[in-house]
Amino acid sequence: MPGPQPESRTVTRVTVSGMTCSHCVASVSEEIRELAGVEDVDVVLETGEVTITSGSPIDPADVEAAVAEAGYAVV
């Protein structure tokens, strides 16, 4: 008898411009975490790369809006 199906995860990567400090990272992470379905957000300050793990695909426009709400832009 097979075990439970593994939960599927979606990983979305974007690059955010304008972040210069850990406060910037926290602001962007906080806004993205508020999106429905987001389970984890990892931000690399040096490169601006943001990796979003979610239970289902996330609309890129929603990610851009969340980043804009934090005061930054997806490039």
CORURTA-V318391 format. One record per backbone hydrogen bond with DSSP energy under -1.0 kcal/mol. CO is the residue of the C=O (numbers start at 1). NH is the residue of the N-H. If there is no record, write none. Layout:
BEGIN
CO,NH
CO,NH
END
This chain:
BEGIN
10,54
12,52
14,50
15,75
17,73
21,25
22,26
23,27
24,28
25,29
26,30
27,31
28,32
29,33
32,35
35,38
37,55
40,53
42,51
44,48
48,16
49,44
50,14
51,42
52,12
53,39
53,40
54,10
59,62
59,63
60,64
61,65
62,66
63,67
64,68
65,69
66,70
67,72
68,71
73,17
END
